[in-house]
């Protein structure tokens, strides 16, 4: 039987954290003297009351958290966090329809970055900051954040880590999970601070530098200006964003091994990193060529815009320094490939993950060899580590589920009146947590507000499934999950 009391207890504790996050926005609203102060105040009080209710329901809970409870907990937490996180948008009236408010918040927590707001520049400072904060907390995982700051709450539970972590291989930097969580969050914090400082010296003010640093290192993409980073027209800001997006797309365990343990050789030989870098180089060269041939950009501008958008799409950040919707359509194909693969497992980026790409390529090569040598034993190795057969099947299952979800969403959007090009790129954008889409009705710089409400709810679920890598949610709909034994 599911231990629901421990789930209620943990949700209650997590809602206190969300209420504290909202309280920081109250201070900001008071400082700027803007009209959203009461909205954040009421949202904070409502969230605290809900936390008390969940804590009461979880009273006298045993600390037994099994695999089923872990999967149910992670999914429920993300749904509930997004519900209460939507209240500031809804109560302040800046998003008067709750569907829009929930979509915006789910997009934030899952670091998708798709927005239904027509003009973000009309938002008060605290709501802009709240959008960026949802990115920053959701990037590495809401429950994983709890393991780092309150390890006793979930006992540093590996089952929770498995349910929320990304990628087919769970890399731990330390035998104790809570120590791993603290190291990862420490690195993430250092990366965010360094990014903010670089943005400040590149020409941003303090508010923009903090917000954009959270959006960049979380690979989320929510901006404080309608033109995203293109608002600044700064080469220094562009290259700063490229650098930190690139780093945020690399596995944090790999960065930890290089920076703190000096394993430079292992870093450079990593198969996933090689594919990640190769995709960026090839895609940048290809788009630069097509921009040079079809536009009046000089070679440096074409290279800079190409590199920026390639890194933005492959890391699923979604910030823009130009409008790729106006580029030659062949570049859309290249960016869609980047969108599909995404960054490295164990990073803040979404997508299929490069490590899965490496595994599938090696499986295909082995199958070709097996045609010539049918009795040969051909293990699949990634970074000198033999991948068990079960993990290989899991990767192929993930690919099938990913394609099926995208096609199902595509079919529903077509029935809802969305054009074909937008439908498929919107589905891939949400499933990969990218944000921008490539099309005519809803371009990379446009709001998603014109989508029907039913589509927004479906895409909200799709964003969550993309963030939790599908299996975590799909398993809840199997009959075996709910059987007592």
Secondary structure, DSSP 8 states (H G I E B T S, - for coil): ---HHHHHHHHHHHHHHHHHHHHHHHHHHHHHT-TTHHHHHHHHHHHHHHHHHHHHHTTT------HHHHHHHHHHHHHHHHHHHTHHHHHHTTT-SHHHHHHHHHHHHTT------S-GGGS-HHHHHHHHHHHHHHTT-HHHHHHHH-HHHHTT-HHHHHHH--SSS---SSSSHHHHHHHHHHHHHHHHHHHHHHHHHHT--HHHHHHHHHHHHTT----SSTTGGGGS--HHHHHHHHHHHHHHTS-HHHHHHHHHH--HHHHHH-HHHHHHHHHHHHHHHHHHHHHHHHS---HHHHHHHHHHHHHHHHTT----SS-GGGS-HHHHHHHHHHHHH-S-TTSS--SS-HHHHHHHHHHHHHHHHHHH-TT-----EETTEE--HHHHHHHHHHHHHHHHHHHHHHHHHHHTT--HHHHHHHHHHHHTT-----SSSS-TTS-STTS-HHHHHHHHHHHHHHHTTTHHHHGGGSGGGGS--
